[in-house]
Each structure stands twice: as C-alpha cells, then as structure tokens.
Amino acid sequence: MERDEQRKVTEAIILASPEPIALARLARLVHCKQAVVRSLVGELNGAYVEQGRSFEICEVAGGYQMRTLPEFATVLQSIQVTRPLRLSPAALETLAIVAYRQPVTRAEVEHVRGVDAGAVMRSLLERNLVRIAGHRDVPGRPMLYATTRRFLEVLGLASLDDLPSLRDLAELAPEATVAGAATEGEAADPATAAVAGEEPYTDAGAPADADGRADTAALMALADAKPVGELH
C-alpha cells in the first residue's frame, strides 16, 4: 500500500470508529508499523491545519479519535439533541479523589470528602466514569474503584499519566479557581465542572483534607485548561 493510500485508509478508519481506536489495532488494519501510523496521523493533522479544517485527530483514552476543534463547541452545542452531561461539585470531588488515588475504596473516598459518597459513586459508575477494579485484601474485602477509558475520553487524556500533577496546578488554574476549590464547605461552580456527569447534588461537601482539595483543584484546572472538542 502506497503512502497516500495508507493516509486515506488511516483517516477513514479513525473517522468511522465510534470510539478511540488503539494504535496497535490501527497499525494492523493499515498493514504497517505503529511508528508509521503515528507519522500518518501527524501528516493528516498537518494537512487539516493547512486547509483550515474545523477538526483534528486527537490521541485520547489510549487511541485516536476525530474531534472538532474546541472553538466550535458553542455552535455545536446548539444542535445537540441530548442535554450536555455535567459534573456536580460533589461528583467532581469524588471523581478527582478516585483519579488521583486509584485504586481506592469507598471508605477512603468518604474519609477525604468527609461525607457519604454512596449516591455519587453509583452515579459515576452508571455514567461509566468509574469502574470496580477488584477488592482490597483486608477483612471485609471492600471493593476498589478506578477510572475508566471513558474518563480519559471525556477529559481528552491519552492516559492517566497526562493528569496534571499538583506541581502543575499553579500553571493550569487561575488563583481564584484554586482558592474556590480549597475553601472548605464551599461548592465549586457547576459551570467550571462542565465536563460530564449530572445536575448538581444537594450534597456538595468539600474534601476533608488538603490533599483532597488539591486533587479536586487539579481536575478542575484540567477541565478549564484543556477544553475537549466534540466528536466528529
């Protein structure tokens, strides 16, 4: 298969795939090495920029996916037939704790948040942002929770390694955002948390310790700093 044909096939597969397609699988379908696929994706994105196209190929959730550029989010939301998914402050706090401390038990999440997390955890499980990742080998064998591929897809992350470190927090978030997330008992702005999830809960307790507040602020910062485009 010639280079131009490989590029077209790669583009077609990514465009038609309903979810991010893994590099290894894409390489098998195009009949080339993974390094070649990465190069082909780079060429396609370069062509899109030169042509002023409204979309790009993103590396998310361990694979490649076609997405429209973030600046078109407002106009695209006006044609969506389904209501945009949102995270409540309570859900964002819980998800941040799971993301940064996984695998984690429900009791550990509740220790950080200082409130019951049962309803919020069930909601995150239903939305496929959190999954059951086994059991802790202690008396009672409590269930362990971790994030899903959907979590990576929603936040536009290639892997968990791309989560902002707490050291990067100052660069990712305005001081006001960090201060708001760090104020005990104060709910985060639902608009800031508009990544995926639900309508606000009445229970919006803040994390119970400094590490938990930092986890939440970092995830909020990521949502603010890296807007994710719509699926093409």
N, C-alpha and C positions, 0 to 999 in steps of 0.2 A: 504494500500500500504506500503510495507516494505521500509526501509531507502534507500537501494541500488536502488530499483526501482524508488523512489522519485528523487534520484540524477540523474538517467538516463533520466527521463521524463523532469526534470528541464533543463538539458543540451540540450536535443533535442528541446525543445520549444524555448530556447534562440537562439540556432543555426539557427533555421528555421525562426525566426521572422525577417521581413525586416526592422524593426526599433526597438529602445529600447522598451522593454515590461515592463509595470508598475509592481511594486511589488505586488500590490493588485490583479491584473489580474493573475499574475503568481501563486499566492497562491491559487486562485480559481481553476485554471487548474490542479494544483498538488494536490488539496484537502488537504491543510494543512494551518497552521497559517503563517503569514508573517515572524515571527521570525525564523520559521523552514526553510523557503526559504532562508533567509539571511545566515543561517548556512550551507545550502546545497551549496550555491554559494561559500562560504568560503572553503568548503571541495573540491569542484571542482577545484578552483584556486590553492589550496594547492597541489592537485594531478598533475595539469599541471606543477607546479614548480618542483616537484619531478621527473617528467618524462621528464623534459627539453623541454616541448612543446613550440611552437612558437606563441601561442595565450593565451588570458585570457578573463575572463568575467569582463567587466567594468560597473560601475554604472554611466550612463550618461543620461542627459535630463529627469530625473525622472524615469528611468527604467534601465534594464540590457541589455547589448549587447555584443556579441562576437567580439573581435578585435584582430588582430595580434599585436605583440609587436613592439614598436617604432623602435627598431634596424633593423627591416626588411623593413622599409619604402622605402629605396633607391632601393632595388632589386624589390620590388613590383611595384614601380612607372614605372619600365622599361616594365612591361607587361600590364599596363593600356591602354585601347583603347581610353579613353577620356582624354582630357587635364586636368591636375590638376587645381582646382579652386584657384584663388589668390585674395587677397585684395590689392587694390591700397592704397597708403598713404592717399588719400582723403577719401576713403571708410572706412579705419581703424579708422581714426579720427572721422568720423560721427558715426560709429558703437560703438565706445568707449563712446561717449557722450550719445547715446541712452541707452547703457547698464548701465551706472553709474547714470543716471539722470531720467530714465524712471518712469512714462510716461512723454514724452516730446514733445513739438510742434516743427514743422519745424523752426519757427521763433526763438525759443530758441536755437536750434542746430546752426542756422546761426549766432546768436549773439555770441556764443562761438567760432565758427570757423572763423568768420569774412568774409565769402564768401557765395555765394548762394549754397544751399545744395539740390536743387530740383532733379537734374540728379542723384546725388549719392544716395539720398533716394529712388528714383524709382528703381535704380539698386539693392539696398539691399532688397526692397520689392519683386522684381522679383526672387531673389535668396532665398527667404523665411528666411532671417536672421532677418528681421524686419517686424512687423505687425502693422496694425492700431488697436489701443486699445481704441477707443471711441473718444469723443470730450470734450474739456475743456469748462466748463460752464462760459464762458465770451462772450462779444459781438463778433459776427462772428463765434462762436463755432469752433475754429480751431481743426483739427484732432490731436489726440495724438498718438505717436509711442512708441512701446516697442519691446523687443527682442522676439524671438520665441523659440520653443523647438529645432528647427534645429540649432539655435545659440549655445545652450547648447551642442548639439551633436557634432558640429564641433569643439568646444573648449574642449570637454571631461569633461564637468562640470555636476555634478549631479543636481545642482540647482544654482540660482543666488547668493545664499549665499556663493558659492565657488569662486566667483570672488575675485581676490586678492585685499585687502584693500590698500589704498595709504600708509598705515603704513608698509605694507609688501613689498612695491616696491623696497626698497634698497636691500632686500634679493633675490628678484626674477630676477632683471635685472642688468647686468653689468653697471658700471658707464657710459661707452661710449654710451650704448643704451639709458639710461635716458637722457643724455646730448643731444643726437641727437634728441630725441623726443621733448625736451624742447626748441630747437632753433627755434625762430620764422622765418617763411618763408622758412625753410629747409625741404625738403621732406624726409620721412622715407625711409629706404632701402626696396624695394619691397620683397627681399628675406626674410627679417625679418618678414614681414607681410604675409608670405605664409600660410594662414590658409584656406580661402575660399573667392571667390569673382570674380575678373576680372583683365584684363590688366590695367596698370596704366593710370589714367586720366591725362590730361594736367593740370587740376586744382588740385594742391596738396598743397593748403594753410594750414598753421599750425593753431592750435587752437589760439583763440584771447586772452585767459586769462590763468592764472597759473593753475586753477582747470582743465580746459580743457586739458592742456598739461599733467597734472598728470594722468587724466583719460586715455588718449591715451598711455602714457608710461606704465601704469599698464597693459593694454590689450596686448601691445607688449611684455611685460615681461612674461605674461601668455603664449603667443604663443611660446616664446623661452624656458620657463622653463618646460612646460608640453607638450612635443610632443605627438600627438594623433596617435595611431596605426590605421591600415587600417581595414575596416570591413572584417570579416572572412566569 
